[in-house]
Amino acid sequence: YVTRANTLASRLSRSYLISCSCTGLYFMLGPILKIITNKLRSVTYIRELPMPMKFPFNTENSPGYEIGFVYTAVFTTIVVVYASAIDGLFISFAINLRGHFQALQHDIRKAVYNDTKVDPQATIISLVDYHVELLNLSKQLRLIYMPIVFGQFLITSLQVGVIIYQMFTNITSAMALLVYFSFFGSIMLQLFIYCYGGEIIKNESFEIGVALQLSDWHLASPHQRRSLAFIMLRSQKKVVIKAGFYEASLANFLAICRAAMSIITAIKTVE
C-alpha cells in the first residue's frame, strides 16, 4: 500500500511542478516573442516585463530592462520551486497517510482472535497503537497546513474571477490566452491537490470502522470486543483537513468550479 502511494504521490508532484514551470515559462516567453515579432515587422514597441513590476529605475530601455527581466525570471523561478515543494509535500504526506490507513484496514480484516498460537490481546494493542499514531500524524498535518489551506481557498476564490475576466478581455491575443489558461490550470491543479489530499484522508480514516465490521470481531472475547469498539467509535469521526470555514474536500473544489462557470456565464451575459 505504501509503495503504491509513494509512486502516485511522486507522479502528482511531478505533474504539478511541470504545470507551474510551464506557466512561468509562458510568462517569460510572452515579452520576448512580442519583441521579436515587432522587430520583424519594423514596428515600434515599448518593451514590457513578463509581469507588471515597479523598479526604482527605467525598465523600458537597456540595461534597466534586462536587469528587470532577469530579476523577474529569478523571482518567478523561486516562487515556482517553493510552491511546488510545499504543495508536493502536502500531497505526498496525504497519499502516504492513505497508504498507511489502507494497511491498517488490511491488518484489521486479517486479524485472528481465536488462534492459540497468536496472542490476540497483543494484536489488538498493536492495531490500536497504529491507529493512534496515524491519527496523530493526521492532526499534525492539519495543524501545519491549516494557514496554507485557508490562504489557498481564499486566494483561489478571488483569482478565478480575475483570471477569467482577463481571458475574456485578451481573447484576441493568442499568447495572452495561452498564458492565462496555463495560469488558470495551475491554480486549479494546486487547489485540487489540497482538496484531493483532504478527501482521501477523510474517507480512509472512516473506512477503518468498515474494515473492523468486516473482520472476525465476533470471535473475540467480550474484553477484546470492548477494545475494538474504541477503534470503531473513533473512526466514526472523520479526519478533516480544515482551516476556518474552508474544508479541503472535492465537494468544495467542485463548488469553486461551479463558481467559475457562473462567472463565465455572467461575463457573457454582460457582453
C-alpha positions as CSV (number, residue, x, y, z in Angstrom):
1,Y,0.0,0.0,0.0
2,V,2.7,2.5,1.0
3,T,4.9,1.7,-2.1
4,R,1.9,2.3,-4.4
5,A,1.1,5.5,-2.5
6,N,4.7,6.8,-2.9
7,T,4.5,6.2,-6.7
8,L,1.2,8.1,-7.0
9,A,2.5,11.0,-4.9
10,S,5.6,11.3,-7.0
11,R,3.6,11.4,-10.2
12,L,1.2,14.1,-8.9
13,S,4.1,16.2,-7.5
14,R,6.0,16.0,-10.8
15,S,2.9,16.9,-12.8
16,Y,2.2,19.9,-10.6
17,L,5.9,21.0,-11.0
18,I,5.7,20.7,-14.8
19,S,2.4,22.7,-14.8
20,C,3.8,25.6,-12.7
21,S,7.1,25.6,-14.7
22,C,5.2,25.9,-18.0
23,T,3.1,28.8,-16.6
24,G,6.3,30.6,-15.6
25,L,7.9,29.8,-18.9
26,Y,4.9,31.3,-20.8
27,F,5.1,34.5,-18.8
28,M,8.8,34.7,-19.7
29,L,8.4,34.0,-23.4
30,G,5.5,36.4,-23.9
31,P,7.6,39.7,-23.9
32,I,10.4,38.0,-25.9
33,L,8.0,36.9,-28.7
34,K,6.5,40.3,-28.8
35,I,9.9,42.0,-29.2
36,I,10.9,39.5,-32.0
37,T,7.6,39.8,-33.9
38,N,7.6,43.7,-33.7
39,K,11.2,43.8,-34.9
40,L,10.5,41.6,-37.8
41,R,7.6,43.9,-38.8
42,S,9.7,47.0,-38.1
43,V,7.1,48.3,-35.6
44,T,8.0,50.4,-32.6
45,Y,7.3,48.5,-29.4
46,I,7.6,49.6,-25.8
47,R,9.2,46.7,-24.1
48,E,7.2,45.1,-21.2
49,L,8.4,42.9,-18.3
50,P,6.9,39.4,-18.0
51,M,4.9,40.6,-15.0
52,P,3.9,44.2,-14.1
53,M,6.5,45.2,-11.5
54,K,7.9,48.6,-10.4
55,F,11.6,49.3,-10.1
56,P,13.5,52.4,-9.0
57,F,15.0,52.7,-12.5
58,N,13.8,52.9,-16.1
59,T,12.8,49.4,-17.3
60,E,11.9,50.4,-20.8
61,N,15.5,50.9,-22.0
62,S,18.7,49.0,-21.7
63,P,20.3,48.0,-19.3
64,G,17.3,48.6,-17.0
65,Y,15.0,46.3,-19.0
66,E,17.5,43.4,-18.9
67,I,18.1,43.8,-15.2
68,G,14.3,43.9,-14.5
69,F,13.8,40.9,-16.8
70,V,16.4,38.8,-15.0
71,Y,15.1,39.8,-11.6
72,T,11.6,38.8,-12.6
73,A,12.8,35.5,-14.0
74,V,14.7,34.6,-10.9
75,F,11.8,35.7,-8.6
76,T,9.4,33.6,-10.7
77,T,11.7,30.5,-10.5
78,I,11.9,30.8,-6.7
79,V,8.1,31.1,-6.4
80,V,7.5,28.1,-8.7
81,V,10.1,25.9,-6.8
82,Y,8.8,27.0,-3.4
83,A,5.1,26.4,-4.3
84,S,5.9,23.0,-5.9
85,A,7.8,21.9,-2.9
86,I,5.2,23.0,-0.3
87,D,2.2,21.6,-2.2
88,G,4.1,18.5,-3.3
89,L,4.9,17.7,0.4
90,F,1.3,18.0,1.3
91,I,0.0,15.6,-1.3
92,S,2.9,13.2,-0.6
93,F,2.0,13.2,3.1
94,A,-1.7,12.8,2.4
95,I,-1.2,9.9,0.0
96,N,1.2,8.2,2.3
97,L,-1.2,8.5,5.2
98,R,-3.9,7.0,3.0
99,G,-1.5,4.1,2.3
100,H,-1.0,3.6,6.0
101,F,-4.7,3.7,6.7
102,Q,-5.2,1.1,4.0
103,A,-2.5,-1.0,5.6
104,L,-4.3,-0.7,8.9
105,Q,-7.6,-1.8,7.3
106,H,-5.9,-4.8,5.9
107,D,-4.4,-5.8,9.3
108,I,-7.8,-5.3,10.9
109,R,-9.6,-7.5,8.4
110,K,-6.9,-10.3,8.6
111,A,-6.6,-10.2,12.4
112,V,-7.2,-13.5,14.2
113,Y,-8.7,-13.5,17.7
114,N,-9.2,-17.3,18.4
115,D,-5.8,-18.6,17.5
116,T,-3.9,-20.1,20.4
117,K,-0.6,-19.6,18.6
118,V,-1.1,-15.8,18.5
119,D,-1.7,-13.5,21.4
120,P,-5.0,-11.7,20.4
121,Q,-4.5,-9.1,23.0
122,A,-1.1,-8.1,21.6
123,T,-2.6,-8.0,18.1
124,I,-5.3,-5.6,19.3
125,I,-2.8,-3.4,21.2
126,S,-0.7,-3.1,18.0
127,L,-3.8,-2.2,16.0
128,V,-4.8,0.5,18.5
129,D,-1.3,1.9,18.6
130,Y,-1.1,2.0,14.9
131,H,-4.4,3.8,14.6
132,V,-3.5,6.3,17.3
133,E,-0.2,7.0,15.5
134,L,-2.0,7.7,12.2
135,L,-4.5,10.0,13.9
136,N,-1.6,11.9,15.5
137,L,0.1,12.3,12.1
138,S,-3.1,13.4,10.5
139,K,-3.5,16.0,13.2
140,Q,0.0,17.3,12.8
141,L,-0.5,17.6,9.0
142,R,-3.7,19.6,9.6
143,L,-2.1,21.9,12.1
144,I,0.9,22.6,9.9
145,Y,-1.0,23.2,6.7
146,M,-4.0,25.0,8.3
147,P,-2.9,28.6,7.3
148,I,-1.8,27.4,3.8
149,V,-5.2,25.7,3.2
150,F,-7.0,28.8,4.3
151,G,-4.9,31.1,2.1
152,Q,-5.2,28.7,-0.8
153,F,-9.0,28.6,-0.8
154,L,-9.3,32.4,-0.2
155,I,-6.8,33.4,-2.9
156,T,-8.1,30.9,-5.4
157,S,-11.6,32.1,-4.9
158,L,-10.5,35.6,-5.8
159,Q,-8.1,34.6,-8.6
160,V,-10.6,32.6,-10.5
161,G,-12.8,35.6,-11.2
162,V,-9.9,37.9,-12.1
163,I,-8.2,35.3,-14.5
164,I,-11.5,34.6,-16.3
165,Y,-12.1,38.3,-16.7
166,Q,-8.5,38.7,-18.1
167,M,-9.1,35.8,-20.5
168,F,-12.2,37.5,-21.9
169,T,-10.5,40.9,-22.2
170,N,-7.5,39.4,-24.0
171,I,-9.4,37.0,-26.2
172,T,-7.8,38.4,-29.4
173,S,-4.3,37.7,-28.2
174,A,-3.3,34.0,-28.6
175,M,-0.2,34.3,-26.4
176,A,-2.1,36.1,-23.6
177,L,-4.8,33.4,-23.7
178,L,-2.2,30.7,-23.5
179,V,-0.6,32.4,-20.5
180,Y,-3.9,32.9,-18.7
181,F,-5.2,29.4,-19.5
182,S,-1.9,27.9,-18.2
183,F,-2.1,30.1,-15.1
184,F,-5.8,29.1,-14.5
185,G,-4.9,25.4,-14.9
186,S,-2.0,25.7,-12.4
187,I,-4.0,27.3,-9.6
188,M,-6.9,24.9,-10.1
189,L,-4.5,22.0,-10.0
190,Q,-2.9,23.5,-6.9
191,L,-6.4,23.7,-5.3
192,F,-7.2,20.1,-6.4
193,I,-4.1,18.8,-4.7
194,Y,-5.3,20.1,-1.3
195,C,-8.9,19.1,-1.9
196,Y,-7.9,15.6,-3.1
197,G,-5.5,15.1,-0.2
198,G,-8.1,16.2,2.3
199,E,-10.7,13.9,0.7
200,I,-8.7,10.7,0.7
201,I,-7.6,11.2,4.4
202,K,-11.2,11.8,5.4
203,N,-12.5,8.7,3.5
204,E,-9.8,6.3,4.5
205,S,-10.0,7.3,8.2
206,F,-13.7,6.5,8.1
207,E,-13.0,3.1,6.4
208,I,-11.3,1.9,9.5
209,G,-14.6,1.2,11.1
210,V,-15.9,-0.6,8.0
211,A,-12.8,-2.8,8.0
212,L,-13.5,-3.7,11.6
213,Q,-17.1,-4.7,10.8
214,L,-15.8,-7.0,8.1
215,S,-13.3,-8.6,10.4
216,D,-13.8,-11.6,12.6
217,W,-14.5,-9.4,15.6
218,H,-17.3,-11.8,16.7
219,L,-14.7,-14.4,17.5
220,A,-13.0,-12.1,20.1
221,S,-13.7,-12.3,23.8
222,P,-16.0,-9.6,25.4
223,H,-13.0,-7.8,26.8
224,Q,-11.3,-7.7,23.4
225,R,-14.5,-6.5,21.8
226,R,-14.6,-3.5,24.1
227,S,-11.1,-2.6,23.0
228,L,-12.1,-3.0,19.3
229,A,-15.2,-0.8,20.0
230,F,-12.8,2.1,20.8
231,I,-11.3,1.9,17.3
232,M,-14.8,1.8,15.7
233,L,-16.1,4.7,17.7
234,R,-13.0,6.9,16.9
235,S,-13.3,6.0,13.2
236,Q,-16.9,7.4,13.1
237,K,-15.3,10.9,13.5
238,K,-13.6,11.5,10.1
239,V,-10.2,13.2,10.0
240,V,-10.9,16.5,8.3
241,I,-8.3,18.9,6.9
242,K,-9.9,22.2,7.7
243,A,-8.9,25.8,8.0
244,G,-11.5,28.3,9.3
245,F,-14.7,27.7,7.3
246,Y,-12.8,26.1,4.4
247,E,-12.7,22.3,4.3
248,A,-10.2,20.6,1.9
249,S,-12.6,18.3,0.1
250,L,-13.7,17.5,-3.5
251,A,-17.1,19.0,-2.8
252,N,-15.6,22.4,-2.2
253,F,-13.4,22.0,-5.3
254,L,-16.5,21.4,-7.4
255,A,-18.2,24.4,-5.7
256,I,-15.3,26.7,-6.9
257,C,-15.5,25.2,-10.4
258,R,-19.2,25.9,-10.4
259,A,-18.5,29.5,-9.3
260,A,-16.0,29.8,-12.2
261,M,-18.7,28.7,-14.7
262,S,-21.1,31.2,-13.1
263,I,-18.6,34.0,-13.7
264,I,-18.1,33.0,-17.3
265,T,-21.9,33.0,-17.8
266,A,-22.2,36.4,-16.2
267,I,-19.5,37.9,-18.4
268,K,-21.1,36.5,-21.5
269,T,-24.5,37.9,-20.4
270,V,-23.0,41.4,-19.9
271,E,-21.2,41.3,-23.2
